Amino acid sequence: MPVTSECFDIVCLRCACGFNEKTYSAIKELVEQSKPDIWNFLSPNSFLIYYLTNRSSGLASQLIESAQSLRQTDSLLTDLQIGSSKGNLVIEKGMFGGIKAIPMGTAVNDAMQTAASDNR
C-alpha cells in the first residue's frame, strides 16, 4: 500500500490524571461526532484526533470549541487540556484510499505538547 505525506489538523484532548469510564465516554462521543479522518486513544490520558486539512473545513476548530464548552460545563472534565497543531504527517493508505494506520510526524508531538501546557 502506498505511503505518502499529507497535511493534517491535529487535536489532542488530555486529562493529566487519566480518564475514567464517564470522562472517556464523554470525550469519545465528542470525538466521534466531529467526524475525524482517524483518531486514537493513548492510555491513560490522551485522545489524538486527525483531520485531513483539505477536507476538514473547520472540523478541528469545532471540536476544540466543543471540548472547551464541555470543560466548562462538566465538573469531571475541568482539568481537560486541549492542544492542536497543523503539519505534514506520514500516512499509509489502504487499497481503497482510506488511512490504514495512525499518522506519524512531529506535528503530532506539537499537538501533545500544546495540550500538556494548556493551563487555561
C-alpha positions as CSV (number, residue, x, y, z in Angstrom):
1,M,0.0,0.0,0.0
2,P,1.3,3.5,-0.8
3,V,3.0,5.6,1.9
4,T,2.6,9.3,1.4
5,S,2.7,12.6,3.3
6,E,-0.4,14.8,3.7
7,C,-1.3,17.9,5.7
8,F,-3.4,17.3,8.8
9,D,-5.1,19.4,11.5
10,I,-4.4,17.5,14.8
11,V,-6.2,18.0,18.1
12,C,-5.1,16.5,21.4
13,L,-7.5,16.2,24.3
14,R,-5.7,15.2,27.5
15,C,-6.5,14.7,31.2
16,A,-3.3,14.7,33.2
17,C,-4.8,12.3,35.8
18,G,-6.2,10.0,33.1
19,F,-9.8,9.3,32.0
20,N,-12.3,7.2,33.9
21,E,-15.4,5.4,32.4
22,K,-17.5,8.6,32.4
23,T,-15.0,11.0,31.1
24,Y,-13.7,8.6,28.5
25,S,-17.2,8.0,27.2
26,A,-18.0,11.7,27.0
27,I,-14.8,12.6,25.1
28,K,-15.1,9.6,22.8
29,E,-18.6,10.7,21.9
30,L,-17.5,14.2,21.2
31,V,-14.6,12.9,19.0
32,E,-16.8,10.6,17.0
33,Q,-19.4,13.3,16.4
34,S,-16.7,15.5,15.0
35,K,-16.2,13.1,12.1
36,P,-12.4,12.9,12.1
37,D,-10.5,11.1,9.4
38,I,-8.9,8.9,12.1
39,W,-8.4,9.1,15.9
40,N,-6.7,7.1,18.6
41,F,-6.6,6.9,22.4
42,L,-3.3,6.8,24.2
43,S,-4.0,5.2,27.5
44,P,-4.3,6.5,30.1
45,N,-4.7,10.2,29.3
46,S,-4.8,11.4,25.7
47,F,-7.0,11.3,22.6
48,L,-5.3,12.3,19.3
49,I,-7.7,13.3,16.6
50,Y,-6.7,13.8,12.9
51,Y,-8.4,15.7,10.1
52,L,-7.0,15.9,6.6
53,T,-6.6,19.7,6.1
54,N,-8.0,19.7,2.6
55,R,-11.3,18.0,3.7
56,S,-11.7,19.3,7.3
57,S,-13.4,22.6,6.6
58,G,-13.1,23.8,10.2
59,L,-13.9,20.4,11.9
60,A,-10.8,20.7,14.2
61,S,-11.8,24.1,15.4
62,Q,-15.4,22.9,16.0
63,L,-14.0,20.0,18.1
64,I,-11.8,22.5,20.1
65,E,-14.8,24.7,20.8
66,S,-17.0,21.8,21.8
67,A,-14.2,20.5,24.1
68,Q,-13.8,23.9,25.7
69,S,-17.6,24.1,26.3
70,L,-17.6,20.6,27.8
71,R,-14.7,21.5,30.1
72,Q,-16.7,24.5,31.4
73,T,-19.9,22.5,32.0
74,D,-18.8,19.1,33.1
75,S,-17.3,19.1,36.6
76,L,-15.5,15.8,35.8
77,L,-13.6,17.5,32.9
78,T,-12.4,20.7,34.5
79,D,-8.8,19.6,34.1
80,L,-9.2,18.7,30.4
81,Q,-6.3,20.1,28.4
82,I,-6.6,21.0,24.8
83,G,-3.9,21.3,22.2
84,S,-3.7,21.5,18.4
85,S,-1.2,21.7,15.5
86,K,-1.1,21.5,11.8
87,G,1.5,19.8,9.6
88,N,2.5,17.1,7.2
89,L,2.3,13.6,8.5
90,V,3.4,10.3,7.0
91,I,0.4,8.0,6.3
92,E,-0.2,4.6,4.8
93,K,-3.2,4.4,2.6
94,G,-5.3,1.2,2.2
95,M,-6.5,-0.4,-1.0
96,F,-9.5,2.0,-1.3
97,G,-7.6,5.2,-0.4
98,G,-8.5,5.3,3.3
99,I,-6.0,5.9,6.0
100,K,-4.7,2.4,7.1
101,A,-2.7,3.3,10.2
102,I,-2.3,6.2,12.7
103,P,-0.4,9.1,11.0
104,M,3.2,9.9,12.2
105,G,5.2,13.1,12.4
106,T,6.4,15.9,14.5
107,A,3.1,17.8,14.3
108,V,1.6,15.1,16.5
109,N,4.2,15.8,19.2
110,D,3.4,19.5,18.8
111,A,-0.3,19.0,19.5
112,M,0.5,16.8,22.5
113,Q,3.0,19.4,23.9
114,T,0.4,22.2,23.4
115,A,-2.2,20.2,25.3
116,A,0.2,19.4,28.1
117,S,1.0,23.1,28.6
118,D,-2.7,24.2,28.5
119,N,-3.3,25.8,31.9
120,R,-6.5,27.6,30.8
